[in-house]
Amino acid sequence: MFNLPTIVSSADGRYQVVNSSLEMLSDLEQIQRISFPELSDGELMLSEHFASHIKIFPAGQHAIIDTLEQKVVASSSDIMLELDFGHYQHKFFPAVGDGFFTTHNPNARWLYGADIGVLPEYRSQGLSSLLYQARQKLVVQLGLHGHYAGAMPKGYGAVRDEMPIEAYLHEVIRNERFDPVLSIQLKRGYRIYGVIPEYLEDASCANYGILIVWRNSAVNWS
Ligand SMILES: CC(C)(COP(=O)(O)OP(=O)(O)OC[C@H]1O[C@@H](n2cnc3c(N)ncnc32)[C@H](O)[C@@H]1OP(=O)(O)O)[C@@H](O)C(=O)NCCC(=O)NCCS
């Protein structure tokens, strides 16, 4: 059914990361809806958004095919956006052109992670790690400085009345607490650079985004 070049695959070859294609639009919307049950409706990416992503920046759109079931089971969406470490406060949806990626800047030095989702029954099998590998591979291929995102600390909403976000992050960084999103990103080489209040509207992360950055080691940072 899907006959697309493989970018990265699992060790046994069952899961293959490919560039998303128009035939996957309803699958991508479904993955999004299931992955972000508490995100406000106005910030969900739907089929028309994914179609625009594929048109504007096809190389930045990744999907995972389960070759056994011939099914799309995970996806991630990226655009190129500049990163200013002195002024990183921003809101998710306007930053990504209200979901359509019209803010994509082909001259930017950074790749911005707009979205990643794995179907629940496929989680904890290393699929997000395959997507992070594909995204980091793209950064290296394009000679970019790195990959960054406003990560959603999805375990924070449940404890927001017990501690400030900074204390929560310290516990996650010290591995004293597992956050279902941030802990995985830290394992994959991302580092926390800042806190973005009112990044989006989602109770699970108390509307916070956490600026996370993965730097391309081929770039001379001195
Ligand atoms: C976040 C998400 C993409 C992760 O996808 P995934 O495919 O399950 O992630 P992986 O399997 O690659 O990695 C999971 C890691 O967490 C670890 N892990 C899972 N539960 C854990 C727990 N309770 N304690 C400690 N580690 C745990 C796993 O062992 C694995 O690490 P390892 O590979 O080093 O062993 C997925 O949960 C998802 O789609 N969530 C909903 C959408 C979302 O929140 N996206 C992020 C928006 S910023």
The ligand as a Tripos MOL2 file, in Angstrom:
@<TRIPOS>MOLECULE
LIG
   48    50     1     0     0
SMALL
NO_CHARGES

@<TRIPOS>ATOM
      1 C1          5.5280   11.2040   23.9150 C.3       1 LIG1
      2 C2          5.3800   10.0710   22.9080 C.3       1 LIG1
      3 C3          5.5490   10.6510   21.5000 C.3       1 LIG1
      4 C4          6.4620    9.0120   23.1910 C.3       1 LIG1
      5 O1          6.3700    8.0000   22.2020 O.3       1 LIG1
      6 P1          6.9270    6.5020   22.4260 P.3       1 LIG1
      7 O2          7.0120    5.8820   21.0730 O.co2     1 LIG1
      8 O3          6.1240    5.8070   23.4460 O.co2     1 LIG1
      9 O4          8.3950    6.7570   22.9950 O.3       1 LIG1
     10 P2          9.6140    5.7270   22.9680 P.3       1 LIG1
     11 O5          9.0670    4.3350   22.9880 O.co2     1 LIG1
     12 O6         10.5330    6.0990   21.8630 O.co2     1 LIG1
     13 O7         10.3590    6.0670   24.3310 O.3       1 LIG1
     14 C5          9.7400    5.8130   25.5700 C.3       1 LIG1
     15 C6         10.8030    5.8230   26.6400 C.3       1 LIG1
     16 O8         10.2090    6.1230   27.8980 O.3       1 LIG1
     17 C7         10.5300    5.1020   28.8090 C.3       1 LIG1
     18 N1          9.4270    4.9980   29.7570 N.ar      1 LIG1
     19 C8          8.1140    4.8000   29.4720 C.ar      1 LIG1
     20 N2          7.4060    4.8120   30.6190 N.ar      1 LIG1
     21 C9          8.2820    5.0200   31.6330 C.ar      1 LIG1
     22 C10         8.1610    5.1590   33.0410 C.ar      1 LIG1
     23 N3          6.9630    5.0950   33.6600 N.pl3     1 LIG1
     24 N4          9.2750    5.4040   33.7700 N.ar      1 LIG1
     25 C11        10.4790    5.4940   33.1670 C.ar      1 LIG1
     26 N5         10.6650    5.3730   31.8310 N.ar      1 LIG1
     27 C12         9.5760    5.1400   31.0730 C.ar      1 LIG1
     28 C13        10.7070    3.8650   27.9640 C.3       1 LIG1
     29 O9         11.4620    2.8960   28.6170 O.3       1 LIG1
     30 C14        11.4660    4.4840   26.7620 C.3       1 LIG1
     31 O10        12.8200    4.7280   27.0420 O.3       1 LIG1
     32 P3         13.9910    3.7480   26.4780 P.3       1 LIG1
     33 O11        13.7310    3.5720   25.0040 O.co2     1 LIG1
     34 O12        15.2480    4.4930   26.7560 O.co2     1 LIG1
     35 O13        13.8320    2.4850   27.2280 O.co2     1 LIG1
     36 C15         3.9870    9.3680   23.0440 C.3       1 LIG1
     37 O14         3.7990    9.0200   24.3940 O.3       1 LIG1
     38 C16         2.8200   10.2060   22.5600 C.2       1 LIG1
     39 O15         2.4300   10.1430   21.3940 O.2       1 LIG1
     40 N6          2.2260   11.0120   23.4680 N.am      1 LIG1
     41 C17         1.0550   11.8390   23.1010 C.3       1 LIG1
     42 C18         1.4540   13.0180   22.2330 C.3       1 LIG1
     43 C19         2.4640   13.9410   22.9160 C.2       1 LIG1
     44 O16         2.3490   14.2490   24.0840 O.2       1 LIG1
     45 N7          3.4520   14.4000   22.1340 N.am      1 LIG1
     46 C20         4.4890   15.2880   22.6350 C.3       1 LIG1
     47 C21         4.0880   16.7040   22.4990 C.3       1 LIG1
     48 S1          5.4040   17.8060   22.9550 S.3       1 LIG1
@<TRIPOS>BOND
     1     1     2 1
     2     2     3 1
     3     2     4 1
     4     2    36 1
     5     4     5 1
     6     5     6 1
     7     6     7 2
     8     6     8 1
     9     6     9 1
    10     9    10 1
    11    10    11 2
    12    10    12 1
    13    10    13 1
    14    13    14 1
    15    14    15 1
    16    15    16 1
    17    15    30 1
    18    16    17 1
    19    17    18 1
    20    17    28 1
    21    18    19 ar
    22    18    27 ar
    23    19    20 ar
    24    20    21 ar
    25    21    22 ar
    26    21    27 ar
    27    22    23 1
    28    22    24 ar
    29    24    25 ar
    30    25    26 ar
    31    26    27 ar
    32    28    29 1
    33    28    30 1
    34    30    31 1
    35    31    32 1
    36    32    33 2
    37    32    34 1
    38    32    35 1
    39    36    37 1
    40    36    38 1
    41    38    39 2
    42    38    40 1
    43    40    41 1
    44    41    42 1
    45    42    43 1
    46    43    44 2
    47    43    45 1
    48    45    46 1
    49    46    47 1
    50    47    48 1
@<TRIPOS>SUBSTRUCTURE
     1 LIG1         1 GROUP 0 **** ****
